Amino acid sequence: MNGEVLKPGDVLAAAESAPPADSVEVVARDLAKRFGAFDVSFLLVDLVDEQLVRLTSTAQDPSGWGAAHVPLRDSAYEEVLRTQRPWQQRDGDEVRAVLPVTNRGDCVGVLEVTVPALDDEVLTQLSEAAHALAYVIVTDRRFTDLYHSGRRTTPMSLAAEIQHQLLPTASCCEAAQFTVAGALVPADDIGGDTYDYTLDRDTLHLSMTDAVGHDVASALTATLLVGALRRARRAGHDLAEQARQANQALLDHGGGSLATGLLLRLDLRQGEVELVNAGHPAPLLLRDGVVRPVELEIDLLFGVQPHHYRVQRRNLRSGDRLVLITDGMFERDAADVDLPALIRDTAGLHAREVVRAVTRAVRHACDDHLQDDATVLCLDWHGTNRTERHADNGADMDTASPA
């Protein structure tokens, strides 16, 4: 190390000086120079959370090698992503460290650094650099396909391309009062599932939809639904009007297509949830170690006929976990997964890890060939008495508010 203390602003400044597609490589070279590293590389999590893709490495000529795929399961990388804590290992005269690159709970990937020595001060600086790198990537992926392409370890159909563009850009979000995480496991023949979330000052909005049918037709139906819901939400309409406009969009433009939907609005000041259920499976509530469905009145699917959708209200308690699913979780082989037991057994895990456990179980049960999309959205309610969360830093994590 050259004696100069690295600050997160230094990482941001190095990235700002580079084109968006080169910013991670420039940051890696800067870190290698500052710490005398033998290698600095960034590995991106793929779309199905099964592999990492090494996008850059200072020890290799970027023009002479393709993006290497690294297995994730049961690796040091997986441990780092799960715990959000750095991992290190000495090998002779070298120390290899792996650090989480995470932004507000969204695991972007990991930073891997091989250095001659690693004390607490250097580890802290590298952890802060990894945290700053997450902000760089979240910003720069708006301007380049590098990260979108890098996450794809298998070919993507047109229907899948449409479907993934409808999902939130971050699969996980943490705030003081809640954590939300989602995932979609696509069927071999895309089934039109979507999930969405957004956060206002005092409200968290969630939605899950499942278009009837498969392939491009279902993806187009999903596009109509998500577009109508976002338009109504951004216009400030209440939940009943959001549902009405989504229904009308399918009636006017869907060509007879249908979809189920579950819409939620969570008041962050009171912990009260408003829900609309348009023919969708009931969410599951984990409370005090017991998993049970949230009993709701069921309205018509979207696209059947003009309909007045009922808004129902429930209250959450601190420590509650609410899990939203699509009916792909119950299709054929997927039905072999005991979902209530899995939710109960993973009660101590971060919402992000619960989602991974559920999707892995479904994929395993179906031998990676689902008959219908399977989608899960996990909401943890921490309570109204929390007003701040601890920032991700990977080196000093509050276990009550994981990064």
MIDREN-275772 format. One record per residue (C-alpha): residue number from 1; residue in three letters; x, y, z. Coordinates in steps of 0.001 Angstrom, whole numbers. Each point is the difference from the previous one (the first is absolute). Layout:
# residues N
+-----+-----+---------+---------+---------+
!   n ! res !      c1 !      c2 !      c3 !
+-----+-----+---------+---------+---------+
! NUM ! ALA !       X !       Y !       Z !
...
+-----+-----+---------+---------+---------+
END
This chain:
# residues 403
+-----+-----+---------+---------+---------+
!   n ! res !      c1 !      c2 !      c3 !
+-----+-----+---------+---------+---------+
!   1 ! MET !       0 !       0 !       0 !
!   2 ! ASN !    1336 !    3467 !    -892 !
!   3 ! GLY !    -922 !    1522 !    3382 !
!   4 ! GLU !   -2887 !    2064 !   -1315 !
!   5 ! VAL !   -3351 !    -788 !    1641 !
!   6 ! LEU !   -2622 !    -974 !   -2541 !
!   7 ! LYS !   -3387 !    1666 !     382 !
!   8 ! PRO !   -3265 !    -929 !   -1748 !
!   9 ! GLY !     143 !    3327 !   -1815 !
!  10 ! ASP !    3248 !   -1097 !   -1627 !
!  11 ! VAL !   -1762 !   -3010 !   -1508 !
!  12 ! LEU !   -2832 !    2170 !   -1289 !
!  13 ! ALA !    2460 !    2503 !   -1457 !
!  14 ! ALA !    1922 !   -2737 !   -1820 !
!  15 ! ALA !   -3236 !   -1388 !   -1449 !
!  16 ! GLU !   -1268 !    3439 !   -1009 !
!  17 ! SER !    3089 !     558 !   -2134 !
!  18 ! ALA !    -681 !   -3139 !   -2081 !
!  19 ! PRO !   -2659 !    -906 !   -2569 !
!  20 ! PRO !   -2902 !   -1959 !    1554 !
!  21 ! ALA !    1112 !   -3291 !   -1565 !
!  22 ! ASP !    3548 !     437 !    1349 !
!  23 ! SER !    -658 !    1379 !    3480 !
!  24 ! VAL !     359 !   -3307 !    1880 !
!  25 ! GLU !    3242 !    -792 !   -1811 !
!  26 ! VAL !    1383 !    3451 !     813 !
!  27 ! VAL !    -939 !    -396 !    3669 !
!  28 ! ALA !    1630 !   -3446 !      74 !
!  29 ! ARG !    3256 !    1373 !   -1435 !
!  30 ! ASP !     -47 !    2867 !    2507 !
!  31 ! LEU !    -472 !   -2422 !    2908 !
!  32 ! ALA !    2773 !   -2251 !   -1291 !
!  33 ! LYS !    2398 !    2949 !    -114 !
!  34 ! ARG !    -962 !    1347 !    3430 !
!  35 ! PHE !     297 !   -3336 !    1819 !
!  36 ! GLY !    2723 !   -1670 !   -2067 !
!  37 ! ALA !   -2493 !   -2724 !    -872 !
!  38 ! PHE !     929 !   -2956 !   -2161 !
!  39 ! ASP !   -3537 !     -42 !   -1340 !
!  40 ! VAL !   -3239 !    1937 !     444 !
!  41 ! SER !   -3122 !   -1330 !   -1670 !
!  42 ! PHE !   -3737 !     537 !      66 !
!  43 ! LEU !   -2463 !   -2882 !    -267 !
!  44 ! LEU !   -3653 !     621 !    -884 !
!  45 ! VAL !   -2864 !   -2216 !    1243 !
!  46 ! ASP !   -1866 !   -1625 !   -2899 !
!  47 ! LEU !   -3764 !     166 !    -512 !
!  48 ! VAL !    -782 !   -3293 !    1722 !
!  49 ! ASP !    2404 !     374 !    2963 !
!  50 ! GLU !    1908 !   -3123 !    -948 !
!  51 ! GLN !    3202 !    1428 !   -1477 !
!  52 ! LEU !    2261 !    3004 !     152 !
!  53 ! VAL !    1388 !    1614 !   -3141 !
!  54 ! ARG !    3490 !    1497 !     281 !
!  55 ! LEU !    -328 !    3247 !   -1929 !
!  56 ! THR !    3428 !    1451 !     654 !
!  57 ! SER !    3419 !   -1097 !    1309 !
!  58 ! THR !    3159 !    2100 !     260 !
!  59 ! ALA !    2122 !   -3141 !    -296 !
!  60 ! GLN !   -1293 !    -823 !   -3480 !
!  61 ! ASP !    -145 !    1832 !   -3295 !
!  62 ! PRO !   -3712 !     847 !    -475 !
!  63 ! SER !     375 !    -333 !   -3780 !
!  64 ! GLY !    1373 !   -3528 !     273 !
!  65 ! TRP !   -2602 !   -1799 !    2097 !
!  66 ! GLY !   -3730 !    -452 !     200 !
!  67 ! ALA !   -2106 !     569 !    3075 !
!  68 ! ALA !     688 !   -3011 !    2243 !
!  69 ! HIS !   -2908 !   -1745 !    1724 !
!  70 ! VAL !     589 !   -1014 !    3615 !
!  71 ! PRO !   -2336 !   -2395 !    1893 !
!  72 ! LEU !   -1710 !    1708 !    2907 !
!  73 ! ARG !   -1508 !   -2795 !    2067 !
!  74 ! ASP !    1958 !   -1058 !    3102 !
!  75 ! SER !    2823 !    2423 !    -808 !
!  76 ! ALA !    1704 !    2775 !    1956 !
!  77 ! TYR !   -1799 !    2404 !   -2317 !
!  78 ! GLU !   -3380 !   -1359 !    1084 !
!  79 ! GLU !     984 !     349 !    3661 !
!  80 ! VAL !     934 !    3644 !    -564 !
!  81 ! LEU !   -3280 !     734 !   -1794 !
!  82 ! ARG !   -1997 !   -1789 !    2711 !
!  83 ! THR !    1707 !    1555 !    3023 !
!  84 ! GLN !     982 !    3320 !   -1595 !
!  85 ! ARG !    3348 !    -302 !    1755 !
!  86 ! PRO !    3488 !    -107 !   -1534 !
!  87 ! TRP !    1775 !   -3340 !    -374 !
!  88 ! GLN !    3760 !    -463 !    -145 !
!  89 ! GLN !    2512 !   -2805 !    -425 !
!  90 ! ARG !    3799 !     -24 !      25 !
!  91 ! ASP !    1832 !   -2032 !   -2615 !
!  92 ! GLY !    3764 !     255 !     461 !
!  93 ! ASP !    1037 !    3629 !    -462 !
!  94 ! GLU !   -3435 !    1048 !   -1232 !
!  95 ! VAL !   -3305 !     778 !    1695 !
!  96 ! ARG !   -3203 !    -326 !   -2001 !
!  97 ! ALA !   -2964 !    2039 !    1201 !
!  98 ! VAL !   -3581 !     -75 !   -1283 !
!  99 ! LEU !   -2288 !    2905 !     895 !
! 100 ! PRO !   -3720 !     612 !    -642 !
! 101 ! VAL !    -994 !    2594 !   -2604 !
! 102 ! THR !   -3476 !     872 !    1254 !
! 103 ! ASN !   -2289 !    3008 !    -218 !
! 104 ! ARG !   -2960 !     299 !    2409 !
! 105 ! GLY !    -241 !   -3758 !     281 !
! 106 ! ASP !     315 !    -656 !   -3730 !
! 107 ! CYS !    2952 !   -2374 !    -530 !
! 108 ! VAL !    1694 !    1148 !   -3194 !
! 109 ! GLY !    3015 !   -2294 !     301 !
! 110 ! VAL !    3329 !    -295 !    1799 !
! 111 ! LEU !    3395 !    1690 !    -103 !
! 112 ! GLU !    2931 !   -2417 !     117 !
! 113 ! VAL !    3433 !    1341 !     952 !
! 114 ! THR !    3310 !   -1861 !     356 !
! 115 ! VAL !    2580 !    1987 !    1980 !
! 116 ! PRO !    3352 !    -630 !    1748 !
! 117 ! ALA !   -1437 !     835 !    3434 !
! 118 ! LEU !   -3391 !     795 !    1475 !
! 119 ! ASP !    -428 !    1711 !    3363 !
! 120 ! ASP !   -3182 !    1428 !    1506 !
! 121 ! GLU !     599 !    3458 !   -1449 !
! 122 ! VAL !     451 !   -1279 !   -3544 !
! 123 ! LEU !   -3026 !   -2298 !     356 !
! 124 ! THR !   -2141 !    2936 !    1122 !
! 125 ! GLN !    1135 !    2124 !   -2929 !
! 126 ! LEU !    -649 !   -2812 !   -2486 !
! 127 ! SER !   -3455 !    -576 !    1502 !
! 128 ! GLU !    -851 !    3667 !    -424 !
! 129 ! ALA !    1349 !    -116 !   -3554 !
! 130 ! ALA !   -2242 !   -2987 !    -765 !
! 131 ! HIS !   -2983 !    1881 !    1393 !
! 132 ! ALA !     822 !    3041 !   -2132 !
! 133 ! LEU !     418 !   -2274 !   -3021 !
! 134 ! ALA !   -3611 !   -1126 !     446 !
! 135 ! TYR !   -1136 !    3599 !    -473 !
! 136 ! VAL !    2206 !     281 !   -3092 !
! 137 ! ILE !   -1583 !   -3075 !   -1573 !
! 138 ! VAL !   -3567 !     962 !     909 !
! 139 ! THR !     596 !    3379 !   -1652 !
! 140 ! ASP !    1911 !   -1159 !   -3072 !
! 141 ! ARG !   -2236 !   -2924 !    -933 !
! 142 ! ARG !   -2514 !    2581 !   -1209 !
! 143 ! PHE !    2386 !     910 !   -2801 !
! 144 ! THR !    1413 !   -3333 !   -1177 !
! 145 ! ASP !   -1123 !   -3581 !    -688 !
! 146 ! LEU !    3224 !   -1351 !    1538 !
! 147 ! TYR !   -1640 !   -1016 !    3261 !
! 148 ! HIS !   -3241 !   -1197 !   -1582 !
! 149 ! SER !    1909 !   -2194 !   -2442 !
! 150 ! GLY !    2424 !   -1169 !    2651 !
! 151 ! ARG !   -2784 !   -1406 !    2181 !
! 152 ! ARG !   -1208 !   -2314 !   -2764 !
! 153 ! THR !    1597 !   -3407 !     219 !
! 154 ! THR !   -2611 !   -1610 !   -2295 !
! 155 ! PRO !   -1749 !    1251 !   -3183 !
! 156 ! MET !   -3077 !    2170 !     522 !
! 157 ! SER !   -3123 !    -176 !   -2179 !
! 158 ! LEU !   -1954 !    3028 !   -1167 !
! 159 ! ALA !   -2727 !    -738 !    2561 !
! 160 ! ALA !    2575 !    -241 !    2782 !
! 161 ! GLU !    1607 !    3271 !   -1115 !
! 162 ! ILE !   -3355 !    1771 !     195 !
! 163 ! GLN !    -789 !   -1595 !    3342 !
! 164 ! HIS !    3280 !     949 !    1665 !
! 165 ! GLN !    -310 !    3608 !   -1148 !
! 166 ! LEU !   -3226 !     209 !    2011 !
! 167 ! LEU !    1682 !    -927 !    3284 !
! 168 ! PRO !    1558 !    2489 !    2439 !
! 169 ! THR !    3644 !     776 !    -747 !
! 170 ! ALA !     888 !   -1159 !    3526 !
! 171 ! SER !   -1341 !   -3308 !    1302 !
! 172 ! CYS !     404 !    1076 !    3644 !
! 173 ! CYS !    -469 !    3216 !    1955 !
! 174 ! GLU !     587 !     795 !    3659 !
! 175 ! ALA !   -1395 !    2893 !    1970 !
! 176 ! ALA !    -341 !     657 !    3709 !
! 177 ! GLN !   -3482 !   -1484 !     317 !
! 178 ! PHE !     154 !   -2831 !   -2543 !
! 179 ! THR !    1990 !   -2235 !   -2307 !
! 180 ! VAL !   -1429 !   -1257 !   -3269 !
! 181 ! ALA !    1526 !   -2524 !   -2388 !
! 182 ! GLY !   -1348 !   -1712 !   -3089 !
! 183 ! ALA !     905 !   -2529 !   -2657 !
! 184 ! LEU !   -1553 !   -1543 !   -3086 !
! 185 ! VAL !     829 !   -3486 !   -1257 !
! 186 ! PRO !   -1152 !     -82 !   -3647 !
! 187 ! ALA !   -1649 !   -3026 !   -1539 !
! 188 ! ASP !    1466 !   -1583 !   -3123 !
! 189 ! ASP !   -2906 !    1709 !   -1796 !
! 190 ! ILE !    -278 !    3415 !    1727 !
! 191 ! GLY !   -3180 !     283 !    2089 !
! 192 ! GLY !    -378 !    3766 !     401 !
! 193 ! ASP !     746 !     458 !    3723 !
! 194 ! THR !    1118 !    3374 !    1354 !
! 195 ! TYR !     711 !    1566 !    3353 !
! 196 ! ASP !     550 !    3673 !     753 !
! 197 ! TYR !     695 !    2301 !    2920 !
! 198 ! THR !     662 !    3659 !     585 !
! 199 ! LEU !     431 !    2213 !    3034 !
! 200 ! ASP !   -1504 !    3394 !     787 !
! 201 ! ARG !     748 !    2039 !    3111 !
! 202 ! ASP !   -2572 !   -1790 !    2121 !
! 203 ! THR !   -1243 !   -2848 !   -2210 !
! 204 ! LEU !    1366 !   -3206 !   -1495 !
! 205 ! HIS !   -1830 !   -1194 !   -3121 !
! 206 ! LEU !     132 !   -3671 !   -1031 !
! 207 ! SER !   -1619 !   -1901 !   -2828 !
! 208 ! MET !     111 !   -3492 !   -1444 !
! 209 ! THR !   -1745 !   -1011 !   -3220 !
! 210 ! ASP !    -322 !   -3210 !   -1998 !
! 211 ! ALA !   -1194 !     210 !   -3592 !
! 212 ! VAL !   -1948 !   -2977 !   -1307 !
! 213 ! GLY !    1815 !   -1717 !   -2861 !
! 214 ! HIS !    3589 !    -395 !   -1047 !
! 215 ! ASP !    2822 !    1425 !   -2087 !
! 216 ! VAL !    -127 !    3424 !   -1695 !
! 217 ! ALA !   -3792 !     333 !     325 !
! 218 ! SER !     179 !    -270 !    3796 !
! 219 ! ALA !    2990 !    2363 !     113 !
! 220 ! LEU !   -2004 !    2598 !   -1946 !
! 221 ! THR !   -2950 !    -426 !    2373 !
! 222 ! ALA !    2380 !     486 !    2905 !
! 223 ! THR !    1321 !    3166 !   -1651 !
! 224 ! LEU !   -3512 !    1449 !    -186 !
! 225 ! LEU !    -626 !    -836 !    3642 !
! 226 ! VAL !    3234 !    1375 !    1404 !
! 227 ! GLY !    -254 !    3132 !   -2139 !
! 228 ! ALA !   -3556 !     680 !    1141 !
! 229 ! LEU !     827 !    -626 !    3657 !
! 230 ! ARG !    3065 !    2234 !     -40 !
! 231 ! ARG !   -1855 !    2757 !   -1830 !
! 232 ! ALA !   -2860 !     -25 !    2505 !
! 233 ! ARG !    2356 !    -218 !    2969 !
! 234 ! ARG !    2179 !    2880 !   -1203 !
! 235 ! ALA !   -3103 !    2094 !    -575 !
! 236 ! GLY !    -770 !    -383 !    3706 !
! 237 ! HIS !   -3097 !   -2195 !    -335 !
! 238 ! ASP !   -1106 !   -2250 !    2829 !
! 239 ! LEU !     200 !   -3782 !    -139 !
! 240 ! ALA !   -3550 !    -526 !   -1263 !
! 241 ! GLU !     594 !    2386 !   -2902 !
! 242 ! GLN !    3328 !   -1642 !    -815 !
! 243 ! ALA !   -1783 !   -3335 !    -264 !
! 244 ! ARG !   -2802 !    1514 !   -2080 !
! 245 ! GLN !    2446 !    1522 !   -2476 !
! 246 ! ALA !    1961 !   -3246 !    -298 !
! 247 ! ASN !   -3230 !   -1854 !    -695 !
! 248 ! GLN !   -1100 !    2598 !   -2558 !
! 249 ! ALA !    3361 !    -178 !   -1768 !
! 250 ! LEU !    -527 !   -3699 !    -662 !
! 251 ! LEU !   -3614 !     536 !   -1035 !
! 252 ! ASP !     985 !    2746 !   -2445 !
! 253 ! HIS !    3260 !   -1346 !   -1380 !
! 254 ! GLY !     510 !   -3571 !    1200 !
! 255 ! GLY !   -1925 !   -1803 !   -2728 !
! 256 ! GLY !   -1810 !   -2189 !    2498 !
! 257 ! SER !    3051 !    -712 !    2151 !
! 258 ! LEU !    -347 !    -579 !    3733 !
! 259 ! ALA !    2257 !     319 !    3021 !
! 260 ! THR !     -74 !    -442 !    3740 !
! 261 ! GLY !    1411 !    2682 !    2245 !
! 262 ! LEU !     754 !     865 !    3595 !
! 263 ! LEU !     497 !    3685 !     851 !
! 264 ! LEU !    1235 !    1315 !    3364 !
! 265 ! ARG !     625 !    3357 !    1603 !
! 266 ! LEU !    1838 !      42 !    3326 !
! 267 ! ASP !    -245 !    3088 !    2207 !
! 268 ! LEU !    3485 !     332 !    1494 !
! 269 ! ARG !   -1275 !    2201 !    2826 !
! 270 ! GLN !   -2678 !   -2405 !    1260 !
! 271 ! GLY !     862 !   -3439 !   -1374 !
! 272 ! GLU !   -3412 !    -268 !   -1640 !
! 273 ! VAL !    -251 !   -1884 !   -3299 !
! 274 ! GLU !   -2627 !     600 !   -2670 !
! 275 ! LEU !    -502 !   -2892 !   -2423 !
! 276 ! VAL !   -1896 !    -765 !   -3196 !
! 277 ! ASN !    -206 !   -3634 !   -1095 !
! 278 ! ALA !    -966 !    -549 !   -3652 !
! 279 ! GLY !    -231 !   -3802 !     -63 !
! 280 ! HIS !    3528 !    -465 !    1346 !
! 281 ! PRO !    1368 !   -2549 !    2515 !
! 282 ! ALA !    -148 !    1281 !    3567 !
! 283 ! PRO !    3227 !    1316 !    1530 !
! 284 ! LEU !    1559 !   -1990 !    2826 !
! 285 ! LEU !     657 !    1634 !    3368 !
! 286 ! LEU !    2735 !   -1172 !    2370 !
! 287 ! ARG !    -836 !    1268 !    3484 !
! 288 ! ASP !    1330 !   -1342 !    3305 !
! 289 ! GLY !    1386 !   -3112 !   -1711 !
! 290 ! VAL !   -3290 !    -934 !   -1686 !
! 291 ! VAL !    -670 !     223 !   -3762 !
! 292 ! ARG !   -3550 !     489 !   -1172 !
! 293 ! PRO !   -1700 !    1501 !   -3077 !
! 294 ! VAL !   -1414 !    3501 !     258 !
! 295 ! GLU !   -3711 !    -560 !    -540 !
! 296 ! LEU !   -1273 !    2486 !   -2586 !
! 297 ! GLU !   -3157 !     514 !   -1991 !
! 298 ! ILE !     780 !    -829 !   -3638 !
! 299 ! ASP !   -1121 !    2276 !   -2832 !
! 300 ! LEU !    -114 !    -736 !   -3733 !
! 301 ! LEU !    3162 !    -445 !   -2042 !
! 302 ! PHE !    1136 !    3021 !   -1985 !
! 303 ! GLY !   -1492 !       8 !   -3484 !
! 304 ! VAL !   -3310 !   -1788 !     673 !
! 305 ! GLN !   -2446 !    2930 !     113 !
! 306 ! PRO !    -316 !    3455 !    1612 !
! 307 ! HIS !     194 !    -575 !    3729 !
! 308 ! HIS !     238 !    1841 !    3312 !
! 309 ! TYR !    3010 !   -1360 !    1873 !
! 310 ! ARG !    -212 !    -151 !    3770 !
! 311 ! VAL !    2782 !    1393 !    2182 !
! 312 ! GLN !     601 !   -2127 !    3099 !
! 313 ! ARG !    2072 !    1002 !    3020 !
! 314 ! ARG !    2282 !   -1885 !    2327 !
! 315 ! ASN !    2556 !    1070 !    2629 !
! 316 ! LEU !    3563 !   -1240 !     195 !
! 317 ! ARG !    1897 !    -560 !    3230 !
! 318 ! SER !    3712 !     561 !     454 !
! 319 ! GLY !    1775 !   -3198 !   -1063 !
! 320 ! ASP !   -2675 !   -1095 !   -2487 !
! 321 ! ARG !    1070 !   -1515 !   -3315 !
! 322 ! LEU !   -2444 !     136 !   -2940 !
! 323 ! VAL !     692 !   -2222 !   -3022 !
! 324 ! LEU !   -1759 !     571 !   -3329 !
! 325 ! ILE !      11 !   -2761 !   -2609 !
! 326 ! THR !   -1437 !    -866 !   -3412 !
! 327 ! ASP !   -1768 !   -3259 !    -807 !
! 328 ! GLY !    3157 !   -1305 !   -1659 !
! 329 ! MET !    1008 !    -983 !    3541 !
! 330 ! PHE !   -2780 !   -2607 !     -83 !
! 331 ! GLU !     409 !   -1364 !   -3528 !
! 332 ! ARG !     793 !   -3700 !    -331 !
! 333 ! ASP !    3493 !    -715 !    1333 !
! 334 ! ALA !     249 !    3421 !    1662 !
! 335 ! ALA !   -2852 !   -1039 !    2281 !
! 336 ! ASP !    2392 !   -2500 !    1628 !
! 337 ! VAL !    1648 !    2933 !    1779 !
! 338 ! ASP !   -1516 !     428 !    3476 !
! 339 ! LEU !    -108 !    3772 !    -188 !
! 340 ! PRO !   -1367 !     708 !    3507 !
! 341 ! ALA !    2665 !   -2262 !    1524 !
! 342 ! LEU !    2739 !    1644 !   -2065 !
! 343 ! ILE !   -1142 !    3474 !    1072 !
! 344 ! ARG !     -82 !   -1113 !    3620 !
! 345 ! ASP !    3414 !   -1666 !    -187 !
! 346 ! THR !    1624 !    3098 !   -1539 !
! 347 ! ALA !   -1477 !    2405 !    2551 !
! 348 ! GLY !    3454 !    1103 !    1169 !
! 349 ! LEU !    1284 !     868 !   -3463 !
! 350 ! HIS !       4 !    3330 !   -1790 !
! 351 ! ALA !   -2949 !     449 !   -2388 !
! 352 ! ARG !    2456 !    -158 !   -2903 !
! 353 ! GLU !    1136 !   -3461 !    1123 !
! 354 ! VAL !   -3571 !   -1200 !     530 !
! 355 ! VAL !    -767 !     835 !   -3622 !
! 356 ! ARG !    3118 !   -1856 !   -1140 !
! 357 ! ALA !    -938 !   -3044 !    2098 !
! 358 ! VAL !   -3538 !    -102 !   -1420 !
! 359 ! THR !    1033 !     405 !   -3633 !
! 360 ! ARG !    2782 !   -2574 !     346 !
! 361 ! ALA !   -2420 !   -2493 !    1516 !
! 362 ! VAL !   -2479 !     496 !   -2843 !
! 363 ! ARG !    2654 !    -277 !   -2668 !
! 364 ! HIS !    1373 !   -3153 !    1597 !
! 365 ! ALA !   -3464 !   -1568 !     243 !
! 366 ! CYS !    -583 !     699 !   -3698 !
! 367 ! ASP !    3512 !    -949 !   -1178 !
! 368 ! ASP !     322 !    3582 !   -1310 !
! 369 ! HIS !   -2903 !    -508 !   -2422 !
! 370 ! LEU !   -3039 !    1815 !    1387 !
! 371 ! GLN !   -3401 !    -338 !   -1622 !
! 372 ! ASP !    -980 !    3476 !    1187 !
! 373 ! ASP !    1875 !    3019 !    1326 !
! 374 ! ALA !     551 !     -82 !    3758 !
! 375 ! THR !     331 !    3382 !    1701 !
! 376 ! VAL !     531 !     923 !    3638 !
! 377 ! LEU !      88 !    3332 !    1822 !
! 378 ! CYS !    1009 !      94 !    3665 !
! 379 ! LEU !    -819 !    2963 !    2241 !
! 380 ! ASP !    1470 !     283 !    3500 !
! 381 ! TRP !   -1629 !    2572 !    2267 !
! 382 ! HIS !    2424 !    1351 !    2614 !
! 383 ! GLY !   -2464 !    2409 !    1614 !
! 384 ! THR !    -735 !    3710 !     199 !
! 385 ! ASN !    2482 !     733 !    2787 !
! 386 ! ARG !    2980 !    -114 !   -2382 !
! 387 ! THR !     821 !    3124 !   -1986 !
! 388 ! GLU !    3458 !    -794 !   -1386 !
! 389 ! ARG !    1904 !   -3007 !   -1316 !
! 390 ! HIS !    3737 !    -570 !     162 !
! 391 ! ALA !    1730 !     532 !   -3341 !
! 392 ! ASP !    1554 !   -2977 !   -1756 !
! 393 ! ASN !    3686 !    -156 !     727 !
! 394 ! GLY !     750 !   -3698 !     260 !
! 395 ! ALA !    2543 !     469 !    2783 !
! 396 ! ASP !   -2161 !    1064 !    2948 !
! 397 ! MET !   -3535 !   -1232 !    -460 !
! 398 ! ASP !   -2824 !     350 !    2512 !
! 399 ! THR !   -1605 !   -3438 !      92 !
! 400 ! ALA !   -3391 !    1556 !     658 !
! 401 ! SER !     211 !    1918 !   -3255 !
! 402 ! PRO !    2021 !   -2102 !   -2447 !
! 403 ! ALA !    1585 !    1558 !   -3056 !
+-----+-----+---------+---------+---------+
END
